[in-house]
Each structure stands twice: as C-alpha cells, then as structure tokens.
Amino acid sequence: MKKIKSKEINQLEIMNRPKSVISEQFRTLRTNILFTSSDKAIKRVMITSSEPEEGKSTVSANVAVAFAQAGYKTILIDADMRKPTQHKIFSYTNTSGLSNLIAGQADLSSVIKVTEIENLSLITSGPVPPNPAELLGSKVKQNLLETLEQTFDIIIIDTAPVLAVTDSKIISNLVDGTLLVINATRNHRDKVISAKTELDKNRANILGVVLNKLDKEEEGSNYYYYAE
C-alpha cells in the first residue's frame, strides 16, 4: 500500500489553499449536508454527475477531506468502476479495491487505505470488472455499507455519471442522499434535467447540486456552491 505525500496532492483545493473561497464553499457544503435532514442523520452520501468530465471525483475528494478536517471519521469509496479516479488524486495504486472486495477476492481490512489525512480512509475502485452494475447491486455492497457505518461517521461514494451507465442509479437506493455535480461551462441543461429525472425515478434523495467551474475573477479558478 502506497501512502500519499503532501506534495502529491494536486486536486485537493481544501488542502492546498484552505483559506480560499473554494475551500470555504466545501466547508459550507459539508454543513449543508449535515443539516439537510431534520429527522434522519445523513451518513451515506453519493456524489455523481449527469455526464463525464463534470468534476464529481474532485468534489467527492474535497468533501471527504472537509468532513475529516471537522473531526468526522470519514471513508471515501471510489465506486466509479468505469473510470476510477480517487487512486490518482490520492496517489495510490489501484491493484486491489472495491471490485476485489465485492467479488470475494479480498477482505475489508486489506482494501481500506488509511491516508495521511487525519480521520480519512479510502477504498479505491480496484481493477475494472466486466460487470460493474451487477457487483454494485449485489447484497455484498449493501452489507459493506452497513459494516462501514459501524466504524465511520460519514461515507462518501464517488459514482459513475447517471446518464452513462446504471451504476449510480443502483447505488442511489443504498445511500441517505445524493449530490449532483454540474459543470457550469457546458450548455447541457437538458441532460442535467434528464439525470435528475432518472434519479427521481429511482427515488433518490437529492440533497442538492454543486455548480462546478463557475469563474470567479478574484479567485482565478473554479468556484463551487450548494443549493437545494
């Protein structure tokens, strides 16, 4: 297992620039997730997008770090078995992970990576399997989340885009809430609406959206915010 080095973290805004506007928005997003429901604690959060290249994996990683920094014992799961990214963000190898665990080729303790970020653990996707949807919809995946809840305060799940494959729609039934990441530089309103419709069909609890890549001149970079 390869541990990360601080200099290798290049997509974690909240680590690199903790005082930036973007980092503050991630902390606000964390707060909104915690208080979005008055009758049920939000412990399992799925983060997805309508299409690829919207920034969902970067958002997932930064949200996970935001929870860890606040003292919540956090685990980030890369459930995007089509185009996994979290192992790259945190500079780990991806030879063993979620796909191995669900397929019965590895045990839980061997796939959980304890990062150098206090309170944050990671399960990478593992090798890309031939049947991601079947694996993610298995009873093993549901049991896994129940087991992780006994140890972790919050579970962040990075999933494949909604319109690309069925994976995220399957997982939406296993979580307490879903965040939809939208790339503000794209003119794809119809596809965003279609993604929301698909999630609604599966009775997903959509907590809100994260608008990504919205230019803010004083920051000179991307800007994220949360809205119900």
C-alpha positions as a Markdown table, in Angstrom:
| # | Residue | x | y | z |
|---|---|---|---|---|
| 1 | Met | 0.0 | 0.0 | 0.0 |
| 2 | Lys | 1.4 | 3.4 | -1.0 |
| 3 | Lys | 1.0 | 6.3 | 1.3 |
| 4 | Ile | 0.5 | 9.8 | -0.1 |
| 5 | Lys | 2.9 | 12.6 | 0.3 |
| 6 | Ser | 1.7 | 16.1 | 0.8 |
| 7 | Lys | 3.3 | 17.4 | -2.4 |
| 8 | Glu | 1.5 | 14.7 | -4.4 |
| 9 | Ile | -2.0 | 16.1 | -3.5 |
| 10 | Asn | -2.7 | 18.3 | -6.5 |
| 11 | Gln | -6.5 | 18.2 | -6.8 |
| 12 | Leu | -7.4 | 18.8 | -3.2 |
| 13 | Glu | -8.1 | 22.6 | -3.0 |
| 14 | Ile | -9.2 | 22.3 | 0.6 |
| 15 | Met | -5.7 | 21.0 | 1.5 |
| 16 | Asn | -3.6 | 23.2 | -0.9 |
| 17 | Arg | -5.5 | 26.5 | -0.2 |
| 18 | Pro | -7.5 | 26.1 | 3.0 |
| 19 | Lys | -8.3 | 29.9 | 3.1 |
| 20 | Ser | -9.6 | 30.2 | -0.4 |
| 21 | Val | -13.2 | 30.9 | -1.4 |
| 22 | Ile | -13.5 | 27.4 | -2.9 |
| 23 | Ser | -12.3 | 25.7 | 0.3 |
| 24 | Glu | -14.8 | 27.7 | 2.3 |
| 25 | Gln | -17.6 | 26.5 | -0.1 |
| 26 | Phe | -16.6 | 22.9 | 0.6 |
| 27 | Arg | -16.9 | 23.6 | 4.3 |
| 28 | Thr | -20.3 | 25.2 | 3.7 |
| 29 | Leu | -21.3 | 22.1 | 1.6 |
| 30 | Arg | -20.3 | 19.9 | 4.5 |
| 31 | Thr | -22.5 | 21.9 | 6.8 |
| 32 | Asn | -25.5 | 21.8 | 4.4 |
| 33 | Ile | -25.2 | 18.0 | 4.1 |
| 34 | Leu | -25.2 | 17.6 | 7.9 |
| 35 | Phe | -28.3 | 19.8 | 8.4 |
| 36 | Thr | -30.2 | 18.9 | 5.2 |
| 37 | Ser | -32.5 | 16.5 | 7.1 |
| 38 | Ser | -34.1 | 17.1 | 10.5 |
| 39 | Asp | -35.4 | 13.6 | 11.0 |
| 40 | Lys | -32.6 | 11.4 | 9.8 |
| 41 | Ala | -28.9 | 11.6 | 10.1 |
| 42 | Ile | -27.1 | 11.7 | 6.7 |
| 43 | Lys | -24.3 | 9.1 | 6.9 |
| 44 | Arg | -24.1 | 7.8 | 3.3 |
| 45 | Val | -23.7 | 10.4 | 0.6 |
| 46 | Met | -23.4 | 9.6 | -3.1 |
| 47 | Ile | -21.8 | 12.2 | -5.4 |
| 48 | Thr | -22.4 | 11.9 | -9.2 |
| 49 | Ser | -23.0 | 13.9 | -12.3 |
| 50 | Ser | -25.0 | 13.7 | -15.5 |
| 51 | Glu | -22.0 | 13.2 | -17.8 |
| 52 | Pro | -18.3 | 12.5 | -17.6 |
| 53 | Glu | -15.8 | 15.4 | -17.0 |
| 54 | Glu | -18.0 | 17.4 | -14.7 |
| 55 | Gly | -15.6 | 17.2 | -11.7 |
| 56 | Lys | -17.5 | 14.8 | -9.5 |
| 57 | Ser | -14.4 | 13.0 | -8.3 |
| 58 | Thr | -12.6 | 16.1 | -7.4 |
| 59 | Val | -15.7 | 17.3 | -5.5 |
| 60 | Ser | -16.0 | 13.9 | -3.8 |
| 61 | Ala | -12.4 | 14.0 | -2.6 |
| 62 | Asn | -12.6 | 17.6 | -1.3 |
| 63 | Val | -15.9 | 17.0 | 0.5 |
| 64 | Ala | -14.5 | 13.9 | 2.2 |
| 65 | Val | -11.4 | 15.9 | 3.4 |
| 66 | Ala | -13.8 | 18.6 | 4.7 |
| 67 | Phe | -15.6 | 16.1 | 6.8 |
| 68 | Ala | -12.3 | 14.6 | 8.0 |
| 69 | Gln | -10.9 | 18.0 | 9.0 |
| 70 | Ala | -14.0 | 18.7 | 11.1 |
| 71 | Gly | -13.3 | 15.6 | 13.1 |
| 72 | Tyr | -15.7 | 13.1 | 11.4 |
| 73 | Lys | -14.3 | 9.7 | 10.9 |
| 74 | Thr | -14.7 | 9.6 | 7.1 |
| 75 | Ile | -14.3 | 7.0 | 4.4 |
| 76 | Leu | -14.3 | 7.8 | 0.7 |
| 77 | Ile | -15.3 | 5.0 | -1.7 |
| 78 | Asp | -14.5 | 5.1 | -5.4 |
| 79 | Ala | -17.5 | 3.2 | -6.8 |
| 80 | Asp | -16.8 | 4.5 | -10.4 |
| 81 | Met | -15.7 | 1.2 | -11.8 |
| 82 | Arg | -15.8 | 2.5 | -15.3 |
| 83 | Lys | -13.3 | 5.4 | -15.0 |
| 84 | Pro | -11.8 | 5.3 | -11.4 |
| 85 | Thr | -10.1 | 8.5 | -10.3 |
| 86 | Gln | -9.6 | 8.6 | -6.5 |
| 87 | His | -6.4 | 6.5 | -6.5 |
| 88 | Lys | -4.9 | 9.1 | -8.8 |
| 89 | Ile | -6.0 | 12.0 | -6.6 |
| 90 | Phe | -4.5 | 10.4 | -3.5 |
| 91 | Ser | -1.6 | 8.8 | -5.3 |
| 92 | Tyr | -2.3 | 5.2 | -4.5 |
| 93 | Thr | -2.0 | 2.1 | -6.7 |
| 94 | Asn | -5.3 | 0.5 | -7.7 |
| 95 | Thr | -4.4 | -3.1 | -7.9 |
| 96 | Ser | -6.9 | -4.0 | -5.2 |
| 97 | Gly | -10.0 | -2.3 | -4.1 |
| 98 | Leu | -13.8 | -2.3 | -4.1 |
| 99 | Ser | -14.2 | -4.7 | -7.1 |
| 100 | Asn | -12.0 | -7.3 | -5.4 |
| 101 | Leu | -13.9 | -6.9 | -2.1 |
| 102 | Ile | -17.3 | -7.4 | -3.6 |
| 103 | Ala | -16.2 | -10.3 | -5.8 |
| 104 | Gly | -14.8 | -12.0 | -2.7 |
| 105 | Gln | -11.2 | -11.8 | -3.8 |
| 106 | Ala | -10.1 | -9.6 | -0.8 |
| 107 | Asp | -11.2 | -8.8 | 2.7 |
| 108 | Leu | -12.3 | -5.4 | 4.0 |
| 109 | Ser | -9.1 | -4.7 | 6.1 |
| 110 | Ser | -6.9 | -5.3 | 3.1 |
| 111 | Val | -8.7 | -2.7 | 0.8 |
| 112 | Ile | -9.1 | 0.1 | 3.3 |
| 113 | Lys | -6.3 | 2.6 | 2.9 |
| 114 | Val | -5.6 | 4.9 | 5.9 |
| 115 | Thr | -4.5 | 8.1 | 4.3 |
| 116 | Glu | -2.1 | 10.6 | 5.9 |
| 117 | Ile | -5.1 | 13.0 | 6.3 |
| 118 | Glu | -6.3 | 12.6 | 9.8 |
| 119 | Asn | -9.7 | 10.8 | 10.1 |
| 120 | Leu | -9.8 | 10.0 | 6.3 |
| 121 | Ser | -9.7 | 6.5 | 4.9 |
| 122 | Leu | -10.1 | 5.4 | 1.2 |
| 123 | Ile | -11.3 | 2.4 | -0.7 |
| 124 | Thr | -10.1 | 2.6 | -4.3 |
| 125 | Ser | -12.2 | 1.0 | -7.1 |
| 126 | Gly | -9.9 | -1.8 | -7.8 |
| 127 | Pro | -9.4 | -3.3 | -11.2 |
| 128 | Val | -12.2 | -2.5 | -13.7 |
| 129 | Pro | -14.5 | -5.6 | -13.7 |
| 130 | Pro | -16.6 | -6.8 | -16.7 |
| 131 | Asn | -19.9 | -6.4 | -14.7 |
| 132 | Pro | -19.8 | -3.3 | -12.6 |
| 133 | Ala | -23.5 | -2.8 | -12.3 |
| 134 | Glu | -24.0 | -6.4 | -11.1 |
| 135 | Leu | -21.3 | -6.0 | -8.5 |
| 136 | Leu | -22.6 | -2.7 | -7.2 |
| 137 | Gly | -26.2 | -4.1 | -6.9 |
| 138 | Ser | -25.2 | -7.1 | -5.0 |
| 139 | Lys | -26.2 | -7.9 | -1.4 |
| 140 | Val | -22.5 | -7.7 | -0.6 |
| 141 | Lys | -22.4 | -4.0 | -1.4 |
| 142 | Gln | -25.3 | -3.3 | 0.9 |
| 143 | Asn | -23.8 | -5.3 | 3.7 |
| 144 | Leu | -20.5 | -3.5 | 3.2 |
| 145 | Leu | -22.1 | -0.1 | 3.8 |
| 146 | Glu | -23.8 | -1.4 | 6.9 |
| 147 | Thr | -20.5 | -2.7 | 8.2 |
| 148 | Leu | -18.7 | 0.6 | 7.4 |
| 149 | Glu | -21.4 | 2.6 | 9.3 |
| 150 | Gln | -20.3 | 0.8 | 12.5 |
| 151 | Thr | -16.8 | 2.4 | 12.2 |
| 152 | Phe | -17.2 | 5.6 | 10.2 |
| 153 | Asp | -19.3 | 8.7 | 10.8 |
| 154 | Ile | -19.7 | 9.6 | 7.2 |
| 155 | Ile | -19.4 | 7.6 | 3.9 |
| 156 | Ile | -18.7 | 9.5 | 0.7 |
| 157 | Ile | -19.3 | 7.5 | -2.5 |
| 158 | Asp | -18.0 | 8.6 | -5.9 |
| 159 | Thr | -20.0 | 7.0 | -8.6 |
| 160 | Ala | -20.2 | 6.9 | -12.4 |
| 161 | Pro | -22.3 | 9.6 | -14.3 |
| 162 | Val | -26.0 | 9.0 | -14.2 |
| 163 | Leu | -26.6 | 9.1 | -18.0 |
| 164 | Ala | -23.6 | 7.0 | -18.9 |
| 165 | Val | -24.5 | 3.8 | -17.1 |
| 166 | Thr | -26.9 | 2.4 | -14.5 |
| 167 | Asp | -24.3 | 2.2 | -11.6 |
| 168 | Ser | -25.3 | 5.4 | -9.8 |
| 169 | Lys | -29.0 | 4.7 | -10.0 |
| 170 | Ile | -28.4 | 1.4 | -8.3 |
| 171 | Ile | -26.3 | 2.9 | -5.5 |
| 172 | Ser | -28.8 | 5.8 | -5.0 |
| 173 | Asn | -31.1 | 3.3 | -3.2 |
| 174 | Leu | -28.4 | 2.4 | -0.8 |
| 175 | Val | -27.5 | 5.9 | 0.4 |
| 176 | Asp | -29.1 | 8.6 | 2.5 |
| 177 | Gly | -28.6 | 11.4 | 0.0 |
| 178 | Thr | -27.2 | 12.3 | -3.4 |
| 179 | Leu | -25.3 | 15.3 | -4.7 |
| 180 | Leu | -25.4 | 16.1 | -8.4 |
| 181 | Val | -22.3 | 17.9 | -9.8 |
| 182 | Ile | -22.9 | 20.2 | -12.7 |
| 183 | Asn | -20.2 | 21.7 | -15.0 |
| 184 | Ala | -21.2 | 25.4 | -15.4 |
| 185 | Thr | -19.2 | 25.8 | -18.6 |
| 186 | Arg | -21.3 | 23.3 | -20.5 |
| 187 | Asn | -24.6 | 24.1 | -22.2 |
| 188 | His | -26.3 | 20.8 | -21.2 |
| 189 | Arg | -29.4 | 21.8 | -19.3 |
| 190 | Asp | -31.5 | 19.0 | -20.9 |
| 191 | Lys | -29.0 | 16.4 | -19.8 |
| 192 | Val | -28.9 | 17.7 | -16.3 |
| 193 | Ile | -32.7 | 17.6 | -16.2 |
| 194 | Ser | -32.6 | 14.0 | -17.6 |
| 195 | Ala | -30.1 | 13.0 | -14.9 |
| 196 | Lys | -32.4 | 14.4 | -12.2 |
| 197 | Thr | -35.4 | 12.6 | -13.7 |
| 198 | Glu | -33.5 | 9.3 | -13.7 |
| 199 | Leu | -32.5 | 9.7 | -10.1 |
| 200 | Asp | -36.1 | 10.7 | -9.2 |
| 201 | Lys | -37.4 | 7.5 | -10.9 |
| 202 | Asn | -35.2 | 5.5 | -8.5 |
| 203 | Arg | -36.5 | 7.5 | -5.6 |
| 204 | Ala | -33.1 | 9.0 | -4.9 |
| 205 | Asn | -32.9 | 11.7 | -2.1 |
| 206 | Ile | -31.3 | 14.5 | -4.0 |
| 207 | Leu | -29.8 | 16.8 | -1.4 |
| 208 | Gly | -28.8 | 19.5 | -3.9 |
| 209 | Val | -26.4 | 20.4 | -6.7 |
| 210 | Val | -22.7 | 21.5 | -6.8 |
| 211 | Leu | -22.1 | 24.0 | -9.6 |
| 212 | Asn | -18.6 | 23.4 | -10.7 |
| 213 | Lys | -16.2 | 25.5 | -12.9 |
| 214 | Leu | -18.1 | 28.8 | -12.4 |
| 215 | Asp | -15.4 | 31.5 | -12.9 |
| 216 | Lys | -14.8 | 34.0 | -10.1 |
| 217 | Glu | -12.4 | 36.7 | -11.2 |
| 218 | Glu | -10.9 | 37.4 | -7.8 |
| 219 | Glu | -10.1 | 33.7 | -7.3 |
| 220 | Gly | -9.0 | 33.0 | -10.9 |
| 221 | Ser | -10.2 | 29.4 | -10.6 |
| 222 | Asn | -13.2 | 27.2 | -10.2 |
| 223 | Tyr | -16.0 | 28.0 | -7.7 |
| 224 | Tyr | -18.4 | 25.6 | -6.1 |
| 225 | Tyr | -21.6 | 26.2 | -4.3 |
| 226 | Tyr | -24.5 | 24.3 | -2.9 |
| 227 | Ala | -28.2 | 24.8 | -3.5 |
| 228 | Glu | -31.3 | 22.9 | -2.6 |
